[in-house]
Amino acid sequence: MAGVPVLLAGTVGVGRQDHQSSMWAPGLSAAGFVPVGVWSPANDGDSERAARLAHSLDVPFTVGELPHLDAGTAIVACLRGEARQGLLATVGAAVAVLVDKPTLDSTTQLAAQLGGASTGRLLSGHHYASHPSFTRAAAAVRDGEIGLLRAVMIDLVVAAGDGPSPEGDLRNIGAHAVDLMLRLTGPASVTLATSALADDAVTFLGQTERDVVLSGHVSRTASGQGTLLARIRVVGTHGHIDVDLARPALTVRTASTSRSVGYGTGSVVARLRELRRLSEGARAGESAGSWLAVSRFLDAVTESAALGVAVTVDKQD
């Protein structure tokens, strides 16, 4: 079967982050995609980086006006602000778009981007949600295999990598933890009892209106590469599930180093396969409400940490 054509739009992240080159592009082939070009808006300060990516993939590089896209083409978008809003407002309804790190932008910006979107086929770049172990755990919660959901605890520790986000890692990394929690609880009103927030560490404790306890810890180490810890514990009235999103992996040791190397279908490739299914009409896109729910939860963590008081996030259907 021929691969699905995909356009790589922008290489923007935070700081030195370039998920387009380091994460999405390397997984395209395994997910069944064929890159057809790299595009950057005229005002993208990272166009040189995008040009290098196009050269490495041996595909055309365009700047400025969005190239024509045939129905069935997918887009992986690493854009922010007005550039992202312009893309979502321009692409056709039949084009599937994966938006890397949608909550890097503020809730107000994100609402404007989604409100003007012309496509109904949107997928966030929150790739842990497509990890096979998480999807199995989510199905178990949905089907009542562990009884009524009572608690969700997530610990996510990443290595230094490109360094902490200049804007803080809450919206950069913490978004993953919140996204996973809300996928397990479903739409929920959450009261954050306590939050602590630093540039490279986030912790919070909360409870939904159905008395499900939520506990999250996200931090970044001073050195190293990759994800060091990604553990989820889901507790129900009749059982519990432990999920390790950093596995399966092998530990590779040399005389001077030791590193964990994943194998099998990783979460990035699994997420890209979700995008392919979306482009083929085999699955529904994600709702604007689900993205905004994550963003408003992150706002509440910031508010709770700043004021030292409990903050409630209303349910977003």
Secondary structure, DSSP 8 states (H G I E B T S, - for coil): ---EEEEEE----STT--HIIIIIHHHTGGGTEEEEEEEE-TT-TTHHHHHHHHHHHT--EEESS-----TT-EEEE---HHHHHHHHHHS-TT-EEEESSGGGS-HHHHHHHHHT---S-EEES-GGGG-HHHHHHHHHHHTTTTSSEEEEEEEEEE--TT-S-TT-SIIIIIHHHHHHHHHHH-S--EEEEEEEEETTEEEEEEEETT--EEEEEEEE-SS--SEEEEEEEEEETTEEEEEETT-SEEEEE-SS-EEEEE-SS-HHHHHHHHHHHHHTTSS----HHHHHHHHHHHHHHHHHHHHTS-EEE----
